[in-house]
Amino acid sequence: MRIRTKSYLAAIVMFGLSLPLWARTNSVPLQVDHTLTIGNEQLTPGQYSLKANDGDNQLRIVRNGDGKTVATVPVEWIELAQKARQSEVLMREDRIVQIEFDGKTKAIEIR
């Protein structure tokens, strides 16, 4: 009986540890030509990847040259009326306000 309990417990622990692996990372490339604002952060010219895990309320901004996360911005997931045809970064003036992901019915809105 004890062996079964330990086996079940081990299986539950392994299942719990594997849950983060199931979350899909959504990523959009971004070429910045002039200074942009995203949340409270300023992005200087360069190439970046904007990355968000499904259901996570944080957007990571990763510099492509060295793979360093340069900022983390709080976001909110919103429902779209239909699937996005392509990944898009939507801006208002020089501020990033929304990111849509190819084939997804959810997008993120920058807080």
Phi and psi in degrees as a GROMACS rama.xvg file:
@    title "Ramachandran Plot"
@    xaxis  label "Phi"
@    yaxis  label "Psi"
@TYPE xy
-65.3077  -36.6808  ARG-2
-65.6513  -42.2941  ILE-3
-62.0143  -43.9431  ARG-4
-59.8598  -43.8945  THR-5
-65.3105  -39.4284  LYS-6
-64.7452  -43.964  SER-7
-63.7517  -42.2561  TYR-8
-63.0539  -42.6107  LEU-9
-62.9037  -41.0219  ALA-10
-64.5818  -40.9235  ALA-11
-65.3048  -41.2953  ILE-12
-63.1106  -45.1747  VAL-13
-63.6062  -39.6118  MET-14
-62.0743  -45.1841  PHE-15
-62.5893  -38.1876  GLY-16
-71.6578  -26.173  LEU-17
-84.9215  -11.1604  SER-18
-55.7242  -44.3436  LEU-19
-60.8091  -23.6228  PRO-20
-69.8624  -24.9752  LEU-21
-78.4775  -22.2444  TRP-22
-69.2402  127.567  ALA-23
-87.9862  135.792  ARG-24
-91.2713  123.029  THR-25
-93.2388  133.901  ASN-26
-136.979  140.354  SER-27
-132.517  128.027  VAL-28
-74.6591  149.513  PRO-29
-141.87  121.763  LEU-30
-99.3348  118.121  GLN-31
-103.719  120.36  VAL-32
-95.3652  -26.1428  ASP-33
-143.616  165.399  HIS-34
-58.7842  128.813  THR-35
-121.927  157.347  LEU-36
-111.704  136.674  THR-37
-137.036  115.2  ILE-38
63.6351  -125.249  GLY-39
-102.437  9.12621  ASN-40
-102.035  148.977  GLU-41
-105.925  131.313  GLN-42
-105.276  124.428  LEU-43
-86.5604  163.688  THR-44
-53.1576  139.494  PRO-45
155.476  -174.956  GLY-46
-108.341  132.25  GLN-47
-133.521  164.139  TYR-48
-121.531  132.064  SER-49
-100.68  117.794  LEU-50
-123.708  132.419  LYS-51
-139.98  132.197  ALA-52
-82.2687  145.162  ASN-53
-51.8252  127.608  ASP-54
78.9104  -8.89238  GLY-55
-83.0467  143.123  ASP-56
-99.2912  29.0694  ASN-57
-131.598  140.13  GLN-58
-111.136  127.106  LEU-59
-98.2816  134.853  ARG-60
-108.122  114.886  ILE-61
-113.267  128.661  VAL-62
-76.6891  128.95  ARG-63
-67.2769  -34.1463  ASN-64
-60.3737  -46.0848  GLY-65
-118.932  -1.22894  ASP-66
72.2981  13.3031  GLY-67
-81.7966  135.454  LYS-68
-75.8757  115.893  THR-69
-93.3885  -19.5325  VAL-70
-163.435  155.929  ALA-71
-128.726  129.266  THR-72
-123.937  135.694  VAL-73
-70.4919  139.331  PRO-74
-135.91  168.289  VAL-75
-130.395  132.605  GLU-76
-80.4732  136.149  TRP-77
-126.68  157.225  ILE-78
-92.5329  132.961  GLU-79
-93.6117  156.619  LEU-80
-66.8521  -31.2951  ALA-81
-149.774  167.884  GLN-82
-62.3401  142.107  LYS-83
-69.8982  135.678  ALA-84
-74.6642  -27.783  ARG-85
-154.952  164.567  GLN-86
-74.2282  134.998  SER-87
-142.618  144.17  GLU-88
-108.566  116.325  VAL-89
-97.8733  134.775  LEU-90
-125.597  152.722  MET-91
-126.165  114.958  ARG-92
58.6481  -123  GLU-93
-109.095  33.2897  ASP-94
-124.459  127.826  ARG-95
-77.6545  126.019  ILE-96
-116.235  -24.7738  VAL-97
-155.371  149.285  GLN-98
-131.912  125.84  ILE-99
-108.381  145.165  GLU-100
-113.827  135.04  PHE-101
-49.0399  124.081  ASP-102
77.35  5.67057  GLY-103
-104.292  147.921  LYS-104
-94.374  0.361028  THR-105
-116.624  146.575  LYS-106
-132.816  170.589  ALA-107
-113.892  142.011  ILE-108
-112.688  133.802  GLU-109
-80.1075  130.592  ILE-110
